[in-house]
């Protein structure tokens, strides 16, 4: 079936695809990013819209035309997307016979304004900004951010508004933009929203591109005028003005081609398609050698085979092979087979290493395959590397903790691993290679786990398979290449504490005040901690609360905030003593130092430095539910807390605790009372007044 090929990622591209689908016309929409794919919201006729995500070179575009043979090519990319436009022009050199249209985004503001400054290029705008004073709200996106961040003096004045995508945030990080200077939001933005952003960031300049109605040009200009800011506007490239409106392109496509012969919409009958039988097979560690009989029979029936090149090499059947294993590569080929094959049914096999249900790409592919019309999907498991290593070493793995480093940051896998290695007899770690094994050995050695034994399975199931048995210290120099799975055996695991209440004597003590054992245990109980969690320990003092929180579960991330140098240093020493990798010590005063931290789920306030109201207001502005526990000793702080609970209509509880401990007096023991402590707990809800 022929269809319209749309280069999208814009509002115009999405709307055109939707209008074509409503008219019974199928389309293939190409978007550069995963965020662009998510914005293609499925509609009633979404079966006629297929989305392909990923940036393509000119050669890859030409190969797509050769394979797809589209009826029409439409460029609906952003007016400033010069690189992709260049690739589209080059890709069409050998395909001029295919009708081509460019969707033009008509500018909403036709005449240049006297109260704005206009520039022909980003470079011209950057030069002008360096000569101007004041904060800058940059609304040109992440693609050209590097040009604005080239000069440190300019970068420090920027507030950057970008799409809430991983790619955009990564670019901001690479360019040195702090988290508190990033506004990650999806438009459209009203005039009032733009004005508030200018005021909140104290920006005197708003930088934008000529973007037309869909880009919200007028709303930004009017907001800047009301906020007393100057607009710096980068003119759109002249070539971007050439083209037709979305409505005109849609009309041209409808009138030019006999779509009634290609797609019919009579009672949603659709067009008869070849049935697909897709089997996803876990092939273990070494291809055909580890296949189950059922998997072998299923692959014998397959006509086409997908998988990584190293997997396809071991299969010598009469297949048409495609060296792909990701969703965006496989789905277009399967769709094409449905449209072009003369067979009633096409059987396809997709290969995955190890087991399909164990840290496998199968998880993301199965839901997408099930959305294909007439597709029957079957999943057949294989032998995982954990199972193979356990068998080779001669142990059972059912009671082991299984972790992976694939695609996971050290910030996330290291706390999980250290917790498991301390409390479990067996911990399995699926690594990405030698660097992970070296890091693992370093962590165990630093925490004095010399009695642990590391069984390392290298290239399991292959001719070059090795099973090594090393102490942690030797793992630091591990050099073997290839895939590795590790089993860490701890012959003396620590019992896991199930309740709070670590003794005061286990902490390093100085003159810094410490939340005592009984009060600390009750306060943590009042936090109603859940996993995973992000916890602020404000006024951490000795760090005893942070340590207890971190030890409750490795998925709990604790930020210890302390302004006093001696207390901050003591917190760091206690965290280091217990070896928790899920605690981050922050030197500074709340609420100012909280700006760059992730949103908390729970907050413990042991000391507010006289800024309790400012801290609570900051937390309310986070716009999420936060559980708060506050400890007070003085009547003045108790009165202030009560006043704030009434002012902000906070429903909570105030509990006063009096602890007495025995002390020896000659032949007798007397009870000695400690200062009473008030434990205040409440939930901050998104709707709380601030």
DAMOWO-V427009 format. One record per pair of residues at least 24 apart in sequence whose C-alpha atoms are under 10 Angstrom apart, sorted by the first residue. I is the first residue (numbers start at 1). J is the second residue. If there is no record, write none. Layout:
# DAMOWO-V427009
I:J, I:J
This chain:
# DAMOWO-V427009
1:26, 1:68, 1:69, 1:70, 1:71, 1:261, 1:262, 1:263, 1:271, 1:273, 1:335, 1:336, 1:338, 1:339, 1:340, 2:26, 2:27, 2:28, 2:68, 2:69, 2:70, 2:71, 2:72, 2:259, 2:262, 2:263, 2:336, 2:339, 2:340, 3:27, 3:28, 3:48, 3:49, 3:68, 3:69, 3:70, 3:71, 3:72, 3:73, 3:259, 3:262, 3:263, 4:28, 4:29, 4:49, 4:68, 4:69, 4:70, 4:71, 4:72, 4:73, 4:74, 4:99, 4:253, 5:29, 5:30, 5:50, 5:64, 5:65, 5:68, 5:69, 5:70, 5:71, 5:72, 5:73, 5:74, 5:75, 5:100, 6:30, 6:31, 6:51, 6:70, 6:72, 6:73, 6:74, 6:75, 6:76, 6:77, 6:101, 6:102, 7:31, 7:32, 7:52, 7:73, 7:74, 7:75, 7:76, 7:77, 7:78, 7:84, 7:85, 7:88, 7:102, 8:32, 8:36, 8:37, 8:40, 8:51, 8:74, 8:75, 8:76, 8:77, 8:78, 9:33, 9:34, 9:35, 9:36, 9:37, 9:38, 9:39, 9:40, 9:53, 9:76, 9:77, 9:78, 10:36, 10:39, 10:40, 10:76, 10:77, 10:78, 10:79, 10:214, 10:215, 11:36, 11:39, 11:40, 11:76, 11:77, 11:78, 11:105, 11:214, 11:215, 12:75, 12:76, 12:77, 12:78, 12:103, 12:104, 12:105, 12:214, 12:245, 12:246, 12:247, 13:40, 13:74, 13:75, 13:76, 13:77, 13:78, 13:103, 13:246, 14:39, 14:40, 14:41, 14:49, 14:76, 15:40, 15:246, 15:247, 15:250, 16:74, 16:76, 16:103, 16:246, 16:247, 16:249, 16:250, 17:45, 17:46, 17:48, 17:49, 17:50, 17:250, 18:42, 18:43, 18:44, 18:45, 18:46, 18:48, 18:49, 19:45, 19:246, 19:247, 19:250, 20:45, 20:48, 20:49, 20:250, 20:251, 20:253, 20:254, 21:45, 21:46, 21:47, 21:48, 21:49, 21:265, 22:46, 22:48, 22:265, 23:48, 23:250, 23:254, 23:259, 23:260, 23:263, 23:264, 23:265, 24:48, 24:259, 24:260, 24:262, 24:263, 24:264, 24:265, 24:266, 24:268, 24:270, 25:49, 25:253, 25:254, 25:259, 25:260, 25:262, 25:263, 25:264, 25:265, 26:50, 26:259, 26:262, 26:263, 27:51, 27:70, 27:71, 27:72, 27:73, 28:52, 28:68, 28:70, 28:73, 28:332, 29:53, 29:74, 29:76, 30:54, 30:55, 30:56, 30:75, 30:76, 30:77, 31:55, 31:56, 31:77, 32:56, 32:77, 32:84, 33:165, 33:166, 33:167, 33:168, 34:165, 34:166, 34:167, 35:163, 35:164, 35:165, 35:166, 35:167, 35:168, 36:163, 36:165, 39:186, 45:265, 45:268, 47:270, 47:371, 47:372, 47:373, 48:263, 48:270, 50:331, 50:332, 50:335, 50:372, 51:328, 51:331, 51:332, 52:327, 52:328, 52:329, 52:331, 52:332, 53:327, 53:328, 53:329, 54:328, 54:329, 55:84, 56:84, 56:87, 56:88, 57:83, 57:84, 57:86, 57:87, 57:88, 57:90, 57:91, 58:84, 58:85, 58:86, 58:87, 58:88, 58:89, 58:90, 58:91, 58:92, 58:93, 59:87, 59:88, 59:90, 59:91, 59:92, 60:87, 60:91, 61:87, 61:88, 61:90, 61:91, 61:92, 62:87, 62:88, 62:90, 62:91, 62:92, 62:93, 62:94, 62:95, 63:91, 64:91, 64:332, 65:91, 65:92, 65:94, 65:95, 65:98, 66:94, 66:95, 67:332, 67:333, 67:336, 68:332, 68:333, 68:336, 69:95, 69:98, 70:98, 70:99, 71:97, 71:98, 71:99, 71:100, 71:253, 71:257, 72:97, 72:98, 72:99, 72:100, 72:101, 72:253, 72:256, 72:257, 73:98, 73:99, 73:100, 73:101, 73:102, 74:99, 74:100, 74:101, 74:102, 74:103, 74:249, 74:253, 75:100, 75:101, 75:102, 75:103, 75:104, 75:243, 76:101, 76:102, 76:103, 76:104, 76:105, 76:243, 76:246, 77:102, 77:103, 77:104, 77:105, 77:240, 78:103, 78:104, 78:105, 78:211, 78:215, 78:240, 79:103, 79:104, 79:105, 79:209, 79:210, 79:211, 79:212, 79:236, 79:237, 79:238, 79:239, 79:240, 79:241, 80:140, 80:143, 80:209, 80:210, 80:211, 80:235, 80:236, 80:237, 80:239, 80:240, 81:143, 81:237, 81:240, 82:237, 82:239, 82:240, 85:239, 85:240, 99:253, 99:256, 100:249, 101:242, 101:243, 101:244, 101:245, 101:246, 101:248, 101:249, 101:250, 101:252, 101:253, 102:240, 102:241, 102:242, 102:243, 102:244, 102:245, 102:246, 102:249, 103:240, 103:241, 103:242, 103:243, 103:244, 103:245, 103:246, 103:247, 103:248, 103:249, 103:250, 104:212, 104:239, 104:240, 104:241, 104:242, 104:243, 104:244, 104:245, 104:246, 104:248, 104:249, 105:210, 105:211, 105:212, 105:213, 105:214, 105:215, 105:240, 105:241, 105:242, 105:243, 105:244, 105:245, 105:246, 106:210, 106:211, 106:212, 106:213, 106:214, 106:240, 106:241, 106:243, 106:244, 106:245, 106:246, 107:210, 107:211, 107:212, 107:213, 107:214, 107:215, 107:216, 107:217, 107:218, 107:236, 107:241, 108:210, 108:211, 108:212, 108:213, 108:214, 108:215, 108:216, 108:217, 108:218, 109:210, 109:211, 109:212, 109:213, 109:217, 109:218, 109:221, 110:210, 110:212, 112:233, 112:235, 113:221, 113:231, 115:221, 115:225, 115:229, 115:230, 115:231, 115:232, 116:206, 116:221, 116:224, 116:225, 116:229, 116:230, 116:231, 116:232, 116:233, 117:207, 117:230, 117:231, 117:232, 117:233, 117:234, 118:208, 118:209, 118:210, 118:231, 118:232, 118:233, 118:234, 118:235, 119:209, 119:232, 119:233, 119:234, 119:235, 119:236, 120:233, 120:234, 120:235, 120:236, 120:237, 120:238, 121:209, 121:233, 121:234, 121:235, 121:236, 121:237, 122:147, 122:148, 122:209, 122:233, 122:234, 122:235, 123:147, 123:148, 123:234, 124:234, 125:207, 125:232, 125:233, 125:234, 126:150, 126:151, 126:154, 126:207, 126:232, 127:154, 128:232, 129:154, 129:157, 129:205, 129:207, 129:232, 130:154, 130:155, 130:157, 132:204, 132:205, 133:157, 133:203, 133:204, 133:205, 134:158, 134:202, 134:203, 134:204, 134:205, 134:229, 135:159, 135:198, 135:201, 135:202, 135:203, 135:204, 135:205, 135:206, 135:229, 136:160, 136:198, 136:201, 136:202, 136:203, 136:204, 136:205, 136:206, 136:207, 136:229, 136:230, 136:231, 136:232, 137:161, 137:181, 137:182, 137:183, 137:194, 137:197, 137:198, 137:199, 137:201, 137:202, 137:203, 137:204, 137:205, 137:206, 137:207, 137:208, 137:229, 137:231, 138:162, 138:182, 138:183, 138:203, 138:205, 138:206, 138:207, 138:208, 138:209, 138:232, 139:163, 139:183, 139:206, 139:207, 139:208, 139:209, 139:220, 140:206, 140:207, 140:208, 140:209, 140:210, 140:211, 140:233, 140:234, 141:168, 141:172, 141:184, 141:208, 141:209, 142:167, 142:168, 142:169, 142:170, 142:171, 142:172, 142:175, 143:167, 143:168, 143:171, 143:172, 144:171, 145:171, 145:172, 145:175, 145:177, 146:171, 146:172, 146:174, 146:175, 146:176, 147:175, 148:175, 149:175, 149:176, 149:177, 150:175, 152:176, 156:181, 157:181, 157:201, 157:203, 158:182, 158:201, 158:203, 158:205, 159:183, 159:197, 159:198, 159:201, 159:202, 159:203, 159:206, 160:184, 160:207, 161:185, 161:186, 161:197, 162:186, 162:187, 163:187, 178:596, 179:595, 179:596, 179:597, 179:598, 180:594, 180:595, 180:596, 180:597, 181:595, 181:596, 187:214, 187:215, 187:216, 188:214, 188:215, 188:216, 188:219, 189:215, 189:216, 189:217, 189:219, 189:220, 190:216, 190:218, 190:219, 190:220, 190:222, 190:223, 191:216, 191:217, 191:218, 191:219, 191:220, 191:221, 191:222, 191:223, 191:224, 191:226, 192:219, 192:220, 192:222, 192:223, 192:226, 192:227, 193:219, 193:220, 193:223, 194:219, 194:220, 194:221, 194:222, 194:223, 194:224, 194:227, 195:219, 195:220, 195:221, 195:222, 195:223, 195:224, 195:225, 195:226, 195:227, 195:228, 195:229, 196:223, 196:224, 196:227, 197:223, 197:224, 197:227, 198:223, 198:224, 198:226, 198:227, 198:228, 198:229, 199:224, 199:227, 199:228, 199:229, 202:227, 202:229, 203:227, 203:228, 203:229, 203:230, 204:228, 204:229, 204:230, 204:231, 205:229, 205:230, 205:231, 205:232, 206:230, 206:231, 206:232, 206:233, 207:231, 207:232, 207:233, 207:234, 208:232, 208:233, 208:234, 208:235, 209:233, 209:234, 209:235, 209:236, 210:234, 210:235, 210:236, 210:237, 211:235, 211:236, 212:236, 270:373, 271:339, 272:338, 272:339, 272:344, 272:373, 272:374, 273:335, 273:337, 273:338, 273:339, 273:340, 273:341, 273:342, 273:343, 273:344, 273:345, 273:373, 273:374, 274:335, 274:336, 274:337, 274:338, 274:339, 274:340, 274:341, 274:342, 274:343, 274:344, 274:345, 274:346, 274:373, 274:374, 274:375, 275:337, 275:338, 275:339, 275:341, 275:343, 275:344, 275:345, 275:346, 275:347, 275:372, 275:373, 275:374, 275:375, 275:376, 276:334, 276:335, 276:337, 276:338, 276:344, 276:345, 276:346, 276:347, 276:348, 276:369, 276:372, 276:373, 276:374, 276:375, 276:376, 276:377, 277:301, 277:302, 277:345, 277:346, 277:347, 277:348, 277:349, 277:374, 277:375, 277:376, 277:377, 277:378, 278:302, 278:304, 278:305, 278:334, 278:346, 278:347, 278:348, 278:349, 278:350, 278:366, 278:369, 278:370, 278:375, 278:376, 278:377, 278:378, 278:379, 279:305, 279:347, 279:348, 279:349, 279:350, 279:351, 279:366, 279:376, 279:377, 279:378, 279:379, 279:380, 280:306, 280:348, 280:349, 280:350, 280:351, 280:352, 280:356, 280:362, 280:365, 280:366, 280:377, 280:378, 280:379, 280:380, 280:381, 281:307, 281:349, 281:350, 281:351, 281:352, 281:353, 281:354, 281:355, 281:356, 281:362, 281:378, 281:379, 281:380, 281:381, 281:382, 282:350, 282:351, 282:352, 282:353, 282:354, 282:355, 282:356, 282:357, 282:358, 282:360, 282:362, 282:379, 282:380, 282:381, 282:382, 282:383, 282:384, 283:311, 283:350, 283:351, 283:352, 283:353, 283:354, 283:355, 283:356, 283:380, 283:381, 283:382, 283:383, 283:384, 284:351, 284:352, 284:353, 284:354, 284:355, 284:356, 284:381, 284:382, 284:383, 284:384, 284:385, 284:387, 284:388, 284:460, 284:461, 285:311, 285:352, 285:353, 285:354, 285:355, 285:382, 285:383, 285:384, 285:385, 285:388, 285:459, 285:460, 285:461, 285:462, 285:483, 286:310, 286:311, 286:314, 286:353, 286:354, 286:383, 286:459, 286:460, 286:461, 286:462, 286:463, 287:311, 287:312, 287:313, 287:314, 287:315, 287:351, 287:352, 287:353, 287:354, 287:382, 287:461, 287:462, 288:314, 288:315, 288:316, 289:314, 289:461, 289:462, 290:354, 290:382, 290:383, 290:461, 291:380, 291:381, 291:382, 291:383, 292:380, 292:381, 292:382, 292:383, 294:380, 294:381, 295:349, 295:379, 295:380, 295:381, 295:382, 298:347, 298:348, 298:349, 298:378, 298:380, 299:347, 299:348, 299:349, 299:350, 299:351, 300:347, 300:349, 301:346, 301:347, 301:348, 301:349, 302:346, 302:347, 302:348, 302:349, 302:350, 303:346, 303:347, 303:348, 303:349, 304:334, 304:337, 304:346, 304:347, 304:348, 304:349, 304:350, 305:347, 305:348, 305:349, 305:350, 305:351, 306:330, 306:348, 306:349, 306:350, 306:351, 306:352, 307:349, 307:350, 307:351, 307:352, 307:353, 308:350, 308:351, 308:352, 308:353, 310:353, 311:351, 311:352, 311:353, 312:350, 312:351, 319:348, 319:349, 320:348, 321:348, 321:349, 322:350, 324:350, 324:351, 325:350, 325:351, 325:352, 325:361, 325:362, 325:365, 326:350, 326:361, 326:362, 326:364, 326:365, 327:361, 327:362, 327:364, 327:365, 327:366, 327:368, 327:369, 328:365, 328:368, 330:365, 330:369, 331:365, 331:368, 331:369, 331:372, 334:369, 334:372, 334:375, 335:372, 335:373, 338:372, 338:373, 338:374, 338:375, 345:374, 345:375, 346:375, 347:375, 347:376, 348:377, 349:378, 350:379, 352:381, 352:382, 353:381, 353:382, 353:383, 353:384, 353:385, 354:381, 354:382, 354:383, 354:384, 354:385, 354:386, 354:387, 354:388, 355:380, 355:381, 355:382, 355:383, 355:384, 355:385, 355:386, 355:387, 356:380, 356:381, 356:382, 356:383, 356:384, 357:381, 357:382, 357:384, 358:382, 358:383, 358:384, 358:385, 358:386, 359:384, 359:403, 359:404, 359:406, 359:430, 384:460, 385:428, 385:430, 385:457, 385:458, 385:459, 385:460, 385:461, 385:483, 385:484, 385:485, 385:486, 386:428, 386:429, 386:430, 386:457, 386:460, 386:485, 386:486, 386:487, 388:457, 388:460, 388:461, 388:485, 389:428, 389:455, 389:456, 389:457, 389:458, 389:460, 389:461, 389:467, 389:484, 389:485, 389:486, 389:487, 390:428, 390:455, 390:457, 390:486, 390:487, 392:455, 392:457, 392:460, 392:467, 393:455, 393:456, 393:457, 393:467, 393:468, 393:469, 393:487, 395:426, 396:426, 397:426, 397:427, 397:428, 397:487, 398:426, 399:424, 399:425, 399:426, 399:427, 400:424, 400:425, 400:426, 400:427, 400:428, 400:487, 400:488, 400:489, 401:425, 401:426, 401:427, 401:428, 401:429, 401:487, 401:488, 402:426, 402:427, 402:428, 402:429, 402:430, 402:486, 402:487, 403:427, 403:428, 403:429, 403:430, 403:431, 403:485, 403:486, 404:428, 404:429, 404:430, 404:431, 404:432, 404:485, 405:429, 405:430, 405:431, 405:432, 405:433, 405:436, 406:430, 406:431, 406:432, 406:433, 406:436, 407:432, 410:436, 410:439, 410:581, 411:557, 411:581, 411:582, 412:554, 412:555, 412:557, 412:581, 412:582, 413:554, 413:555, 413:581, 414:439, 414:440, 414:443, 414:554, 414:580, 414:581, 414:582, 415:550, 415:551, 415:553, 415:554, 415:555, 415:556, 415:557, 415:579, 415:580, 415:581, 415:582, 415:583, 416:553, 416:554, 416:555, 416:556, 416:581, 416:582, 417:443, 417:444, 417:488, 417:554, 417:581, 418:443, 418:444, 418:447, 418:554, 418:579, 418:580, 418:581, 418:582, 419:494, 419:496, 419:551, 419:552, 419:553, 419:554, 419:555, 419:579, 419:580, 419:581, 420:488, 420:490, 420:493, 420:494, 420:554, 421:449, 421:452, 421:487, 421:488, 421:489, 421:490, 421:493, 421:494, 422:447, 422:449, 422:452, 422:490, 422:492, 422:493, 422:494, 422:495, 422:496, 423:490, 423:492, 423:493, 423:494, 423:495, 423:496, 423:497, 424:488, 424:489, 424:490, 424:491, 424:492, 424:493, 424:494, 424:495, 424:496, 425:452, 425:487, 425:488, 425:489, 425:490, 425:491, 425:492, 425:493, 425:494, 426:452, 426:453, 426:454, 426:487, 426:488, 426:489, 426:490, 426:491, 426:493, 427:454, 427:486, 427:487, 427:488, 427:489, 427:490, 428:454, 428:455, 428:456, 428:485, 428:486, 428:487, 428:488, 428:489, 429:456, 429:484, 429:485, 429:486, 429:487, 429:488, 430:456, 430:457, 430:483, 430:484, 430:485, 430:486, 430:487, 431:483, 431:484, 431:485, 431:486, 432:482, 432:483, 432:484, 432:485, 433:458, 433:478, 433:479, 433:480, 433:481, 433:482, 433:483, 433:484, 433:485, 434:458, 434:475, 434:476, 434:477, 434:478, 434:479, 434:480, 434:481, 434:482, 434:483, 434:484, 435:475, 435:476, 435:477, 435:478, 435:479, 435:480, 435:481, 436:475, 436:476, 436:478, 436:484, 436:486, 437:472, 437:475, 437:476, 437:477, 437:478, 437:479, 437:480, 437:484, 437:485, 437:486, 438:472, 438:473, 438:474, 438:475, 438:476, 438:477, 438:478, 438:479, 439:472, 439:475, 439:476, 439:477, 439:478, 440:472, 440:473, 440:475, 440:476, 440:486, 440:488, 441:470, 441:471, 441:472, 441:473, 441:474, 441:475, 441:476, 441:477, 441:478, 441:488, 442:472, 442:473, 442:474, 442:475, 442:476, 442:477, 443:472, 443:473, 443:476, 443:579, 444:471, 444:472, 444:473, 444:475, 444:476, 444:488, 445:471, 445:472, 445:473, 445:474, 445:475, 445:476, 446:472, 446:473, 446:579, 447:576, 447:577, 447:578, 447:579, 447:580, 448:472, 448:473, 449:473, 449:490, 449:492, 450:490, 451:489, 451:490, 451:491, 451:492, 452:488, 452:489, 452:490, 452:491, 452:492, 452:493, 453:487, 453:488, 453:489, 453:490, 453:491, 454:486, 454:487, 454:488, 454:489, 454:490, 455:485, 455:486, 455:487, 455:488, 455:489, 456:484, 456:485, 456:486, 456:487, 456:488, 457:482, 457:483, 457:484, 457:485, 457:486, 457:487, 458:482, 458:483, 458:484, 458:485, 458:486, 459:483, 459:484, 459:485, 460:484, 460:485, 496:551, 496:552, 497:551, 497:552, 498:551, 498:552, 499:524, 499:525, 499:548, 499:552, 500:524, 500:525, 500:545, 500:548, 500:549, 500:551, 500:552, 501:545, 501:548, 502:544, 502:545, 502:547, 502:548, 503:544, 504:544, 506:544, 506:574, 506:577, 506:578, 507:542, 507:543, 507:544, 507:547, 507:570, 507:571, 507:573, 507:574, 507:575, 507:577, 507:578, 508:542, 508:543, 508:544, 508:570, 508:571, 508:573, 508:574, 508:575, 508:577, 509:542, 509:544, 509:570, 509:574, 510:542, 510:566, 510:567, 510:570, 511:541, 511:542, 511:566, 511:567, 511:570, 512:541, 512:542, 512:543, 512:564, 512:566, 512:567, 512:568, 512:570, 512:571, 513:540, 513:541, 513:542, 513:543, 513:567, 514:540, 514:541, 514:542, 514:543, 514:544, 514:545, 514:567, 514:606, 515:540, 515:541, 515:542, 515:543, 515:544, 515:545, 515:606, 515:631, 515:677, 516:544, 516:545, 516:659, 516:674, 517:544, 517:545, 517:659, 518:657, 518:658, 518:659, 519:631, 519:656, 519:657, 519:658, 519:659, 519:676, 519:677, 519:678, 519:679, 520:544, 520:545, 520:548, 520:606, 520:631, 520:679, 521:545, 521:548, 522:657, 522:679, 523:604, 523:606, 523:629, 523:630, 523:631, 523:655, 523:678, 523:679, 523:680, 523:681, 524:548, 524:549, 524:604, 524:629, 525:629, 526:604, 526:627, 526:628, 526:629, 526:630, 526:653, 526:679, 526:680, 526:681, 526:682, 527:601, 527:602, 527:603, 527:604, 527:626, 527:627, 527:628, 527:629, 527:630, 527:681, 527:682, 527:683, 528:602, 528:627, 528:628, 528:629, 528:681, 529:553, 529:556, 529:601, 529:602, 529:627, 530:555, 530:556, 530:601, 530:602, 531:555, 531:556, 531:557, 531:601, 532:556, 532:557, 532:601, 533:557, 533:558, 533:599, 533:600, 533:601, 533:602, 534:558, 534:559, 534:582, 534:597, 534:598, 534:599, 534:600, 534:601, 534:602, 534:603, 534:626, 535:559, 535:560, 535:583, 535:598, 535:599, 535:600, 535:601, 535:602, 535:603, 535:604, 535:626, 535:627, 535:628, 536:560, 536:561, 536:584, 536:594, 536:597, 536:598, 536:599, 536:600, 536:601, 536:602, 536:603, 536:604, 536:605, 536:628, 537:561, 537:562, 537:585, 537:586, 537:602, 537:603, 537:604, 537:605, 537:606, 537:607, 537:629, 538:562, 538:563, 538:586, 538:588, 538:589, 538:590, 538:591, 538:594, 538:603, 538:604, 538:605, 538:606, 538:607, 538:608, 538:609, 538:615, 538:630, 539:563, 539:564, 539:567, 539:568, 539:588, 539:589, 539:590, 539:604, 539:605, 539:606, 539:607, 539:608, 539:609, 540:564, 540:567, 540:568, 540:570, 540:571, 540:585, 540:586, 540:604, 540:605, 540:606, 540:607, 541:565, 541:566, 541:567, 541:568, 541:569, 541:570, 541:571, 541:606, 541:607, 542:566, 542:567, 542:568, 542:569, 542:570, 542:571, 542:572, 542:573, 542:574, 542:575, 543:567, 543:568, 543:569, 543:570, 543:571, 543:572, 543:573, 543:574, 543:575, 543:583, 543:585, 544:570, 544:571, 544:574, 544:575, 545:571, 545:604, 545:606, 546:571, 546:574, 546:575, 546:580, 546:582, 546:583, 546:584, 546:585, 546:604, 547:571, 547:574, 547:575, 547:576, 547:577, 547:578, 547:579, 547:580, 547:582, 547:583, 548:575, 548:578, 549:582, 549:583, 550:575, 550:578, 550:579, 550:580, 550:581, 550:582, 550:583, 551:578, 551:579, 551:580, 551:581, 551:582, 551:583, 553:582, 554:580, 554:581, 554:582, 554:583, 555:582, 556:582, 556:583, 556:601, 557:581, 557:582, 557:583, 557:584, 557:600, 558:582, 558:583, 558:584, 558:585, 558:600, 558:602, 558:603, 559:583, 559:584, 559:585, 559:586, 559:594, 559:597, 559:598, 559:600, 559:603, 560:584, 560:585, 560:586, 560:587, 560:588, 560:604, 561:585, 561:586, 561:587, 561:588, 561:589, 561:590, 561:591, 561:593, 561:594, 561:605, 561:607, 562:586, 562:587, 562:588, 562:589, 562:590, 562:593, 562:607, 562:608, 562:609, 563:587, 563:588, 563:589, 563:590, 563:593, 563:608, 563:609, 564:588, 564:589, 589:615, 590:614, 590:615, 590:618, 591:615, 591:616, 591:617, 591:618, 591:619, 592:618, 594:618, 594:619, 595:622, 598:622, 599:623, 599:624, 599:625, 599:626, 600:624, 600:625, 600:626, 600:627, 600:628, 601:625, 601:626, 601:627, 601:628, 601:684, 602:626, 602:627, 602:628, 602:629, 602:683, 602:684, 603:627, 603:628, 603:629, 603:630, 603:681, 603:683, 604:628, 604:629, 604:630, 604:631, 604:681, 605:629, 605:630, 605:631, 605:632, 605:680, 606:630, 606:631, 606:632, 606:633, 606:679, 607:631, 607:632, 607:637, 608:632, 608:637, 610:637, 610:640, 612:637, 612:640, 612:641, 612:644, 613:640, 613:641, 613:643, 613:644, 613:645, 616:644, 616:645, 616:648, 616:684, 616:690, 617:648, 617:684, 617:688, 617:689, 617:690, 618:690, 619:684, 619:685, 619:686, 619:690, 620:648, 620:684, 620:685, 620:686, 620:687, 620:688, 620:689, 620:690, 621:684, 621:686, 621:687, 621:688, 621:689, 621:690, 622:684, 622:685, 622:686, 623:684, 623:685, 623:686, 623:687, 623:688, 624:684, 624:685, 624:686, 624:687, 624:688, 625:683, 625:684, 625:685, 625:686, 625:687, 625:688, 626:682, 626:683, 626:684, 626:685, 626:686, 627:681, 627:682, 627:683, 627:684, 627:685, 628:652, 628:680, 628:681, 628:682, 628:683, 628:684, 629:653, 629:654, 629:679, 629:680, 629:681, 629:682, 629:683, 630:654, 630:678, 630:679, 630:680, 630:681, 630:682, 631:655, 631:656, 631:677, 631:678, 631:679, 631:680, 631:681, 632:656, 632:676, 632:677, 632:678, 632:679, 632:680, 633:675, 633:676, 633:677, 633:678, 633:679, 634:675, 634:676, 634:677, 634:678, 635:677, 635:678, 637:678, 638:677, 638:678, 638:679, 638:680, 641:680, 642:680, 645:680, 645:682, 647:689, 647:690, 648:684, 648:688, 648:689, 648:690, 649:684, 649:688, 649:689, 650:681, 650:682, 650:683, 650:684, 650:685, 650:688, 650:689, 651:681, 651:682, 651:683, 651:684, 652:680, 652:681, 652:682, 652:683, 652:684, 653:679, 653:680, 653:681, 653:682, 654:678, 654:679, 654:680, 654:681, 654:682, 655:679, 655:680, 655:681, 656:680
